[in-house]
Amino acid sequence: MTRVTLNIGMFGCGTVGGGVYDLLHSPARKQALAAMGVQALVSKICVQNVAKKRDLQHFSAAETSFTSRYGDILEDQSINCVVELMGGVEDAKDVVFGAIRADKHVITANKALVASFMPEIVQLLAEHPTVRFGYEAAVAGGIPIIHTLQDAYNSDVITEIAGIMNGTTNYMLSKMEAEGVAYDAVLKEAQDLGYAEANPSADVDGFDVQSKIAILAKLGFGSIVRPSEIPTVGISRISAADFEYAKMMDSTIKLLGVAKLLKPADEATGKPQEVAVYVSPVVVNRSNVIASIGGATNLVNVRSQNLDSSAYVGQGAGRFPTANSVMNDVIQLARGDAPSDPFKAAVPSKLQPDYEAHFYVRITIADGLGVIRAVGQLAEESGVSIYSILQAPIVDRTKVQFVVTTETSLLSSVRSMCQKIAALPFVKEEPLFLPIM
C-alpha cells in the first residue's frame, strides 16, 4: 500500500477523542508527523451535542467542523478514514460497517465491537480489499500489543498469552493486598476516585477482559472466539483472607485473561488445534513477572517457542496512552504500512473449556471432626489429588476457613469436587477455586 493523505472523520470527542485530536493538530506534532511523511487531519467530528464545550487544546475551526449526522461523514467522499471513538456497540457497529462499505479506512478503540463482530468485520474487509482496519487501542490502552502480535511473532509459535488487562480491578486487588481492605470498601474507593463506574460490572465481573482476550486469541492462535464463549469469573468473591493464604504460598492474586495452546493441529488426522481461553482471578507466584504489576498498570505476557517469555507493560487506559495507540494506527495507515489482514488468517480451532492446572480451593466450614477426611474422600472421588492444606489461626469456630491446593488437575474435576464439597452439611458457603500460575 502506498502513502496516503488522511482526511479523517472522527466519531466521538470525549477523553480519548480529544487526545487524538490534540495529538494530530498541535503545531509541534504536525511538524513531527510531516517529517515522517505523514499527512493527516480531522476535518469533521460527529457528536451528539455539537454545542457542548470540548476539551481541545488545538482546535481549529478552519480545519474542523462538528456535526451530529453520521451521514455527514460516511457520505462525504473526501473523507477517506473514519476514527470511531464513540463507545457502545450497536451505534458503533453501524458507523464502522458503514465506513467499510463506503471504502473508508477504519481505526477504532472499541474492544467490545471488535471482539463481538470479528467474523463479520473480517468478511466485510474481504469484500473491500482496499480498506485497512486498525484497532491497536482496543486492548491494553497504551501497550502496543496488537502491532506486536501482528508483526513480531511471524516466525515463532505462540503457546500462551496471559495478562492483566483491566486497570480498575488490578488497582482494587493491589489495594486489598497492601492494606487488607475488604472488597466492598475498595470498590467504593475505586468508584469515588473515578476508576470504577457506578455500575462496575464490566470491570469487576471480567467482561472487559473477556473482550480483550478474545481479540488476542485470534492474533495469537488464529482462533475466532466469541466473548460469550469464554468462561469468565470476576473478583467479587476475593477477600482479604485470600491474600493472606496467597502470601503463605509466596504468591498474589491477579485478574487475568488467558489464552493457551493445549494441542497443536494434527495434520495427519486433520484434527484442529485445541485452545483454552478464560478470564479468572489467578493465584500467581511471586517469581512470575505478572505478580509484580500493581495499581492500574497493565501487562501482557506472551510465551512462545523461540522467545520463551516476553512481557509488555504499560498504562491500560487514559487520554493520551489510548490516544497514542490510535495515533500509531493513523501513522501506520498514512505511511502505507497498515496490514491487509489485520486479524491474521483463521486457523481451525476447538475451544476447549477444560484445562489442566494446579488449583487453589478456599473452603469455609463450621469446625468439627472429620472435615479433612471428608474433603479428601470427595477429592479422590473427583479425580483430584491434594497437594497441600493451609489454615490461618482460627478466630471463630462457627466459620473456619482453610485452603486446599491441588496437584495438576482438570478444571472440570475441581469444579465437580467443589460442588460435592458445597453439599456437605458443615460447609457454610460455596468453595472458591482459582487456577494457580
Summary of the structure (lengths in Angstrom):
residues: 437
radius of gyration: 24.1
end to end distance: 42.7
largest distance: 80.6
contacts: 1480
relative contact order: 0.13
helix: 36%
strand: 25%
